[in-house]
Every structure is written in C-alpha cells, then in structure tokens.
Amino acid sequence: MRALLCAFLFVSLEARDYDKKLPRVEDDEEPSPVQRDIDIYPQKFNEPVPFGHLTLAGFGDPYAQGKPPVNLLELDMILPRNSEEGREYLRRKNVNIQFLKSDIPKGFVNPRDKYLQAMSIDSPSQKNITELKWYSLADMHRRNLMTPSMARGRPKKKENNDQSSGFVPQDNSPKSQYFSRKMFQLKDHEESKKYNFTTCDEFAVGAIFSPKDIINIDWVPFFIWSIENHPVSIVHKFTIPTQKMVKEFRIKYGKLLPKPVDWHQMKLYMRGMSNMLLIAADRRGLFDAIPEHELPANAVGKLKIEDPYLVMMYCEEYFATVMGISGSEPTNYKEMKAEAGSIKFKGPGKPVWRDYEGETEKRRRIQNKKMAEEQAKFLAPLEEIPPIARLK
C-alpha cells in the first residue's frame, strides 16, 4: 500500500513539472514568446559583443572600428526622397534605421563627384558666385604651353607600303583647294590642265573590248589615276540589265540628261563607286554612263581590256583605274606600281586597297533591307486570336 502511494506522488510531481515546460513549437512561423524576445534585436549595445577572437562594437559607440552584428535581411533598404519622408521613417517604432554613408573616401574624390555629392546633400546656395570655382582656363593654358607635347620632336615613322594595312588610310590633306573662296561650291577642274593626262583618244589606241569577258566578275581596282583623292578600292561588277531596268532608267532619267543617248545600243549595268547604266557609243569600249542620281549628268567613258586586267576611264572627269579579278589582283605596293606602269597611262596616280570592313557592313545593310522588304509584304500575326464577338 505504501509503495502505491509513493508511486502516485511521484507521478503527480512529474506531471506538474511537465505542465510548466514550454510546449514544443513545430511551426517556424509561430515562434514561442522566448524566441520572439531573442529575435528582436535591441536598439543599442552598450558593450562589445564577443565573436570568438573578434570583438565587434554595437550601435552608438563612436570609437568602435568594427561593424555591429546586424542582420541585413531584416533591414528595410529605403532611400528617402526628401527630408519630410526621412522624418516620417524616424517616427516609426520597432524599426532599426541606419543611415548609409558614402563608401568613397573624400580624399580620393574628384572635383566633379565632390560637387555632385555636395549638391545632393546640401541645397544650392542662393549667392551668385562669379569667381572660378574648380579650374582656371588661363592656368591650364599656361601649363600646356610650359609642358612639351609627347609627340613634339618625335621622329617620323617610316611608312611601310609593301602590303595593305587592313584599314582605310586616313585622309588628312587640306580640302580647301577643292572649294572656291567666295562661296561653298566645288571648283571646276581648271588645275587639271597643267597635268599631262592621257586623253580619251590616246586611251582608245589599240583598245580591245568584249562585254562577255567582263560580266559577272568581281573587278577590284588596285591603282587609280586622278587629280582627287580616292583612298579606298571599291569592287566593281558588270551585269546585263533587264528590260525593266532599262525602261525605268529611260523614264526616270531620259528627259533630264544634258546629252542625248541612243537607247537601242548594247547596255551594261555597273555596280561600284556609283551604280550606272552603260550604253555603248561604239564597238571599241566607248560608252555613255548614266548614274542613279536624282539629277544625273551622263558621263563619257571608255573600257578596254589589258589582259588580264580591265581599264576604265572617264574622259571628262580626269579619272582612270585599272582593275583585276578579285583574288588575283596585286596586293603589295611594288607589284601595284609595276602592273600600273605596264598600262602606260599618263597622269598622277597611286595604289588603293580594299576596305573589307566597309564591304561587310554594306552587305549587311543590303541584306537587312531585303529582309525588311520581304517582311513588309506580309501581315504580322496577332499575338492572340481575338474572340469572334470582337471581330463582328
């Protein structure tokens, strides 16, 4: 009987102690009161918080060099738009607010950033400042004159013209010689009279020309005779024009041409520096060229074959060029000069090289234009099929 009484008392005491224990929390979203007190971080730490061998000070300690143990995920990263909004945030309770300062040291800030920071923190002054604040143009000019330029006195590099440089050479020659002094218009080619330039009659001596030998071939100019500057070599291609193309040229440009042409003669279409319709004037390579311009001026030109090259000349423009088939044309300076000398053409000239990057960009523009024209032929599909009631 005594044993049963002792067992009853022992079980009663254990049950009372169990009721005093905290219930086990299975749901993380509903923490216990003790856990809530632990999660709420106090506003300030009067003493440093030890983390092993590191001692980090808390908020409110102006002499602390460490960072307080703050959970950044619990902070609301809000940038007040004005001072009133900032005061509104400060009135709120149970919210830890820490104003972030600039991470850029003031000693390494340039004048521009320093000025912008000052404008963002303080309101602009109402006083009109008439003195130079950041720099003096006179002092800068004086320093530039006292400091010699890096390029001044540097020996000029020897130009290597043995092969193409891969990019278009920059033309730094003065352009004022091509314009009149009193008005912004191009001069006439009066200065060309002093050049000993090959005439069209001299060019036609012994000329051999056959259209079937030049069509559908990429011809690359590698030497140009001209009194003007032509730094880039542009690929030329000759094709047989369609009747529709000839009709469009005749309707669009026929009445605007200053010289009459015989539209019944043999024709070629040339793509190059400018797209032109070539109309034969004889059977030895003489032609009338009609460019695709709004105000065309047909030019008189001459084509002849100097095997394996094609030579083209504009009789009235003081321009001539020798072209080779793409892939077989000379590519270095000495070969270009030697092959051009074999033509025995008189006049100022120089070699030219292809602009491969420009050709690639031109092909890309043409392809994009064709794609846009093809897409314009069809209606764009709707993103979603509208209901029948809306169509009615």
Secondary structure as a PSIPRED ss2 file (coil, helix, strand):
# PSIPRED VFORMAT (PSIPRED V4.0)

   1 M C   1.000  0.000  0.000
   2 R H   0.000  1.000  0.000
   3 A H   0.000  1.000  0.000
   4 L H   0.000  1.000  0.000
   5 L H   0.000  1.000  0.000
   6 C H   0.000  1.000  0.000
   7 A H   0.000  1.000  0.000
   8 F H   0.000  1.000  0.000
   9 L H   0.000  1.000  0.000
  10 F H   0.000  1.000  0.000
  11 V H   0.000  1.000  0.000
  12 S H   0.000  1.000  0.000
  13 L H   0.000  1.000  0.000
  14 E H   0.000  1.000  0.000
  15 A H   0.000  1.000  0.000
  16 R H   0.000  1.000  0.000
  17 D H   0.000  1.000  0.000
  18 Y H   0.000  1.000  0.000
  19 D H   0.000  1.000  0.000
  20 K H   0.000  1.000  0.000
  21 K C   1.000  0.000  0.000
  22 L C   1.000  0.000  0.000
  23 P C   1.000  0.000  0.000
  24 R C   1.000  0.000  0.000
  25 V C   1.000  0.000  0.000
  26 E C   1.000  0.000  0.000
  27 D C   1.000  0.000  0.000
  28 D C   1.000  0.000  0.000
  29 E C   1.000  0.000  0.000
  30 E C   1.000  0.000  0.000
  31 P C   1.000  0.000  0.000
  32 S C   1.000  0.000  0.000
  33 P H   0.000  1.000  0.000
  34 V H   0.000  1.000  0.000
  35 Q H   0.000  1.000  0.000
  36 R H   0.000  1.000  0.000
  37 D H   0.000  1.000  0.000
  38 I H   0.000  1.000  0.000
  39 D H   0.000  1.000  0.000
  40 I C   1.000  0.000  0.000
  41 Y C   1.000  0.000  0.000
  42 P C   1.000  0.000  0.000
  43 Q C   1.000  0.000  0.000
  44 K C   1.000  0.000  0.000
  45 F C   1.000  0.000  0.000
  46 N C   1.000  0.000  0.000
  47 E C   1.000  0.000  0.000
  48 P C   1.000  0.000  0.000
  49 V E   0.000  0.000  1.000
  50 P E   0.000  0.000  1.000
  51 F E   0.000  0.000  1.000
  52 G C   1.000  0.000  0.000
  53 H C   1.000  0.000  0.000
  54 L E   0.000  0.000  1.000
  55 T E   0.000  0.000  1.000
  56 L E   0.000  0.000  1.000
  57 A C   1.000  0.000  0.000
  58 G C   1.000  0.000  0.000
  59 F C   1.000  0.000  0.000
  60 G C   1.000  0.000  0.000
  61 D C   1.000  0.000  0.000
  62 P C   1.000  0.000  0.000
  63 Y C   1.000  0.000  0.000
  64 A C   1.000  0.000  0.000
  65 Q C   1.000  0.000  0.000
  66 G C   1.000  0.000  0.000
  67 K C   1.000  0.000  0.000
  68 P C   1.000  0.000  0.000
  69 P C   1.000  0.000  0.000
  70 V C   1.000  0.000  0.000
  71 N C   1.000  0.000  0.000
  72 L H   0.000  1.000  0.000
  73 L H   0.000  1.000  0.000
  74 E H   0.000  1.000  0.000
  75 L C   1.000  0.000  0.000
  76 D C   1.000  0.000  0.000
  77 M C   1.000  0.000  0.000
  78 I C   1.000  0.000  0.000
  79 L C   1.000  0.000  0.000
  80 P C   1.000  0.000  0.000
  81 R C   1.000  0.000  0.000
  82 N C   1.000  0.000  0.000
  83 S H   0.000  1.000  0.000
  84 E H   0.000  1.000  0.000
  85 E H   0.000  1.000  0.000
  86 G H   0.000  1.000  0.000
  87 R H   0.000  1.000  0.000
  88 E H   0.000  1.000  0.000
  89 Y H   0.000  1.000  0.000
  90 L H   0.000  1.000  0.000
  91 R H   0.000  1.000  0.000
  92 R C   1.000  0.000  0.000
  93 K C   1.000  0.000  0.000
  94 N C   1.000  0.000  0.000
  95 V C   1.000  0.000  0.000
  96 N C   1.000  0.000  0.000
  97 I C   1.000  0.000  0.000
  98 Q C   1.000  0.000  0.000
  99 F C   1.000  0.000  0.000
 100 L C   1.000  0.000  0.000
 101 K C   1.000  0.000  0.000
 102 S C   1.000  0.000  0.000
 103 D C   1.000  0.000  0.000
 104 I C   1.000  0.000  0.000
 105 P C   1.000  0.000  0.000
 106 K H   0.000  1.000  0.000
 107 G H   0.000  1.000  0.000
 108 F H   0.000  1.000  0.000
 109 V C   1.000  0.000  0.000
 110 N C   1.000  0.000  0.000
 111 P H   0.000  1.000  0.000
 112 R H   0.000  1.000  0.000
 113 D H   0.000  1.000  0.000
 114 K H   0.000  1.000  0.000
 115 Y H   0.000  1.000  0.000
 116 L H   0.000  1.000  0.000
 117 Q H   0.000  1.000  0.000
 118 A H   0.000  1.000  0.000
 119 M H   0.000  1.000  0.000
 120 S H   0.000  1.000  0.000
 121 I H   0.000  1.000  0.000
 122 D C   1.000  0.000  0.000
 123 S C   1.000  0.000  0.000
 124 P C   1.000  0.000  0.000
 125 S C   1.000  0.000  0.000
 126 Q C   1.000  0.000  0.000
 127 K C   1.000  0.000  0.000
 128 N C   1.000  0.000  0.000
 129 I C   1.000  0.000  0.000
 130 T C   1.000  0.000  0.000
 131 E C   1.000  0.000  0.000
 132 L C   1.000  0.000  0.000
 133 K C   1.000  0.000  0.000
 134 W C   1.000  0.000  0.000
 135 Y C   1.000  0.000  0.000
 136 S C   1.000  0.000  0.000
 137 L H   0.000  1.000  0.000
 138 A H   0.000  1.000  0.000
 139 D H   0.000  1.000  0.000
 140 M H   0.000  1.000  0.000
 141 H H   0.000  1.000  0.000
 142 R H   0.000  1.000  0.000
 143 R H   0.000  1.000  0.000
 144 N H   0.000  1.000  0.000
 145 L H   0.000  1.000  0.000
 146 M H   0.000  1.000  0.000
 147 T C   1.000  0.000  0.000
 148 P C   1.000  0.000  0.000
 149 S C   1.000  0.000  0.000
 150 M C   1.000  0.000  0.000
 151 A C   1.000  0.000  0.000
 152 R C   1.000  0.000  0.000
 153 G C   1.000  0.000  0.000
 154 R C   1.000  0.000  0.000
 155 P C   1.000  0.000  0.000
 156 K C   1.000  0.000  0.000
 157 K C   1.000  0.000  0.000
 158 K C   1.000  0.000  0.000
 159 E C   1.000  0.000  0.000
 160 N C   1.000  0.000  0.000
 161 N C   1.000  0.000  0.000
 162 D C   1.000  0.000  0.000
 163 Q C   1.000  0.000  0.000
 164 S C   1.000  0.000  0.000
 165 S C   1.000  0.000  0.000
 166 G C   1.000  0.000  0.000
 167 F C   1.000  0.000  0.000
 168 V C   1.000  0.000  0.000
 169 P C   1.000  0.000  0.000
 170 Q C   1.000  0.000  0.000
 171 D C   1.000  0.000  0.000
 172 N C   1.000  0.000  0.000
 173 S C   1.000  0.000  0.000
 174 P C   1.000  0.000  0.000
 175 K C   1.000  0.000  0.000
 176 S H   0.000  1.000  0.000
 177 Q H   0.000  1.000  0.000
 178 Y H   0.000  1.000  0.000
 179 F E   0.000  0.000  1.000
 180 S C   1.000  0.000  0.000
 181 R C   1.000  0.000  0.000
 182 K C   1.000  0.000  0.000
 183 M C   1.000  0.000  0.000
 184 F C   1.000  0.000  0.000
 185 Q C   1.000  0.000  0.000
 186 L E   0.000  0.000  1.000
 187 K C   1.000  0.000  0.000
 188 D C   1.000  0.000  0.000
 189 H C   1.000  0.000  0.000
 190 E C   1.000  0.000  0.000
 191 E H   0.000  1.000  0.000
 192 S H   0.000  1.000  0.000
 193 K H   0.000  1.000  0.000
 194 K H   0.000  1.000  0.000
 195 Y C   1.000  0.000  0.000
 196 N C   1.000  0.000  0.000
 197 F C   1.000  0.000  0.000
 198 T C   1.000  0.000  0.000
 199 T C   1.000  0.000  0.000
 200 C H   0.000  1.000  0.000
 201 D H   0.000  1.000  0.000
 202 E H   0.000  1.000  0.000
 203 F H   0.000  1.000  0.000
 204 A C   1.000  0.000  0.000
 205 V C   1.000  0.000  0.000
 206 G C   1.000  0.000  0.000
 207 A C   1.000  0.000  0.000
 208 I C   1.000  0.000  0.000
 209 F C   1.000  0.000  0.000
 210 S C   1.000  0.000  0.000
 211 P H   0.000  1.000  0.000
 212 K H   0.000  1.000  0.000
 213 D H   0.000  1.000  0.000
 214 I C   1.000  0.000  0.000
 215 I E   0.000  0.000  1.000
 216 N C   1.000  0.000  0.000
 217 I C   1.000  0.000  0.000
 218 D E   0.000  0.000  1.000
 219 W E   0.000  0.000  1.000
 220 V E   0.000  0.000  1.000
 221 P E   0.000  0.000  1.000
 222 F E   0.000  0.000  1.000
 223 F E   0.000  0.000  1.000
 224 I E   0.000  0.000  1.000
 225 W E   0.000  0.000  1.000
 226 S E   0.000  0.000  1.000
 227 I C   1.000  0.000  0.000
 228 E C   1.000  0.000  0.000
 229 N C   1.000  0.000  0.000
 230 H C   1.000  0.000  0.000
 231 P C   1.000  0.000  0.000
 232 V E   0.000  0.000  1.000
 233 S E   0.000  0.000  1.000
 234 I C   1.000  0.000  0.000
 235 V C   1.000  0.000  0.000
 236 H E   0.000  0.000  1.000
 237 K E   0.000  0.000  1.000
 238 F E   0.000  0.000  1.000
 239 T E   0.000  0.000  1.000
 240 I C   1.000  0.000  0.000
 241 P C   1.000  0.000  0.000
 242 T C   1.000  0.000  0.000
 243 Q H   0.000  1.000  0.000
 244 K H   0.000  1.000  0.000
 245 M H   0.000  1.000  0.000
 246 V H   0.000  1.000  0.000
 247 K H   0.000  1.000  0.000
 248 E H   0.000  1.000  0.000
 249 F H   0.000  1.000  0.000
 250 R H   0.000  1.000  0.000
 251 I H   0.000  1.000  0.000
 252 K H   0.000  1.000  0.000
 253 Y H   0.000  1.000  0.000
 254 G H   0.000  1.000  0.000
 255 K H   0.000  1.000  0.000
 256 L H   0.000  1.000  0.000
 257 L C   1.000  0.000  0.000
 258 P C   1.000  0.000  0.000
 259 K C   1.000  0.000  0.000
 260 P C   1.000  0.000  0.000
 261 V C   1.000  0.000  0.000
 262 D C   1.000  0.000  0.000
 263 W C   1.000  0.000  0.000
 264 H C   1.000  0.000  0.000
 265 Q C   1.000  0.000  0.000
 266 M C   1.000  0.000  0.000
 267 K E   0.000  0.000  1.000
 268 L E   0.000  0.000  1.000
 269 Y E   0.000  0.000  1.000
 270 M E   0.000  0.000  1.000
 271 R E   0.000  0.000  1.000
 272 G C   1.000  0.000  0.000
 273 M C   1.000  0.000  0.000
 274 S C   1.000  0.000  0.000
 275 N C   1.000  0.000  0.000
 276 M E   0.000  0.000  1.000
 277 L E   0.000  0.000  1.000
 278 L E   0.000  0.000  1.000
 279 I E   0.000  0.000  1.000
 280 A E   0.000  0.000  1.000
 281 A C   1.000  0.000  0.000
 282 D C   1.000  0.000  0.000
 283 R C   1.000  0.000  0.000
 284 R C   1.000  0.000  0.000
 285 G C   1.000  0.000  0.000
 286 L E   0.000  0.000  1.000
 287 F E   0.000  0.000  1.000
 288 D E   0.000  0.000  1.000
 289 A E   0.000  0.000  1.000
 290 I E   0.000  0.000  1.000
 291 P E   0.000  0.000  1.000
 292 E C   1.000  0.000  0.000
 293 H C   1.000  0.000  0.000
 294 E C   1.000  0.000  0.000
 295 L C   1.000  0.000  0.000
 296 P C   1.000  0.000  0.000
 297 A C   1.000  0.000  0.000
 298 N C   1.000  0.000  0.000
 299 A E   0.000  0.000  1.000
 300 V E   0.000  0.000  1.000
 301 G E   0.000  0.000  1.000
 302 K E   0.000  0.000  1.000
 303 L E   0.000  0.000  1.000
 304 K E   0.000  0.000  1.000
 305 I E   0.000  0.000  1.000
 306 E E   0.000  0.000  1.000
 307 D C   1.000  0.000  0.000
 308 P C   1.000  0.000  0.000
 309 Y E   0.000  0.000  1.000
 310 L E   0.000  0.000  1.000
 311 V E   0.000  0.000  1.000
 312 M E   0.000  0.000  1.000
 313 M E   0.000  0.000  1.000
 314 Y E   0.000  0.000  1.000
 315 C C   1.000  0.000  0.000
 316 E C   1.000  0.000  0.000
 317 E C   1.000  0.000  0.000
 318 Y C   1.000  0.000  0.000
 319 F E   0.000  0.000  1.000
 320 A E   0.000  0.000  1.000
 321 T E   0.000  0.000  1.000
 322 V E   0.000  0.000  1.000
 323 M E   0.000  0.000  1.000
 324 G E   0.000  0.000  1.000
 325 I E   0.000  0.000  1.000
 326 S C   1.000  0.000  0.000
 327 G C   1.000  0.000  0.000
 328 S C   1.000  0.000  0.000
 329 E C   1.000  0.000  0.000
 330 P C   1.000  0.000  0.000
 331 T C   1.000  0.000  0.000
 332 N C   1.000  0.000  0.000
 333 Y H   0.000  1.000  0.000
 334 K H   0.000  1.000  0.000
 335 E H   0.000  1.000  0.000
 336 M H   0.000  1.000  0.000
 337 K H   0.000  1.000  0.000
 338 A H   0.000  1.000  0.000
 339 E H   0.000  1.000  0.000
 340 A H   0.000  1.000  0.000
 341 G H   0.000  1.000  0.000
 342 S C   1.000  0.000  0.000
 343 I C   1.000  0.000  0.000
 344 K C   1.000  0.000  0.000
 345 F C   1.000  0.000  0.000
 346 K C   1.000  0.000  0.000
 347 G C   1.000  0.000  0.000
 348 P C   1.000  0.000  0.000
 349 G E   0.000  0.000  1.000
 350 K E   0.000  0.000  1.000
 351 P E   0.000  0.000  1.000
 352 V C   1.000  0.000  0.000
 353 W E   0.000  0.000  1.000
 354 R E   0.000  0.000  1.000
 355 D C   1.000  0.000  0.000
 356 Y H   0.000  1.000  0.000
 357 E H   0.000  1.000  0.000
 358 G H   0.000  1.000  0.000
 359 E H   0.000  1.000  0.000
 360 T H   0.000  1.000  0.000
 361 E H   0.000  1.000  0.000
 362 K H   0.000  1.000  0.000
 363 R H   0.000  1.000  0.000
 364 R H   0.000  1.000  0.000
 365 R H   0.000  1.000  0.000
 366 I H   0.000  1.000  0.000
 367 Q H   0.000  1.000  0.000
 368 N H   0.000  1.000  0.000
 369 K H   0.000  1.000  0.000
 370 K H   0.000  1.000  0.000
 371 M H   0.000  1.000  0.000
 372 A H   0.000  1.000  0.000
 373 E H   0.000  1.000  0.000
 374 E H   0.000  1.000  0.000
 375 Q H   0.000  1.000  0.000
 376 A H   0.000  1.000  0.000
 377 K C   1.000  0.000  0.000
 378 F C   1.000  0.000  0.000
 379 L C   1.000  0.000  0.000
 380 A C   1.000  0.000  0.000
 381 P C   1.000  0.000  0.000
 382 L C   1.000  0.000  0.000
 383 E C   1.000  0.000  0.000
 384 E C   1.000  0.000  0.000
 385 I C   1.000  0.000  0.000
 386 P C   1.000  0.000  0.000
 387 P C   1.000  0.000  0.000
 388 I H   0.000  1.000  0.000
 389 A H   0.000  1.000  0.000
 390 R H   0.000  1.000  0.000
 391 L H   0.000  1.000  0.000
 392 K C   1.000  0.000  0.000
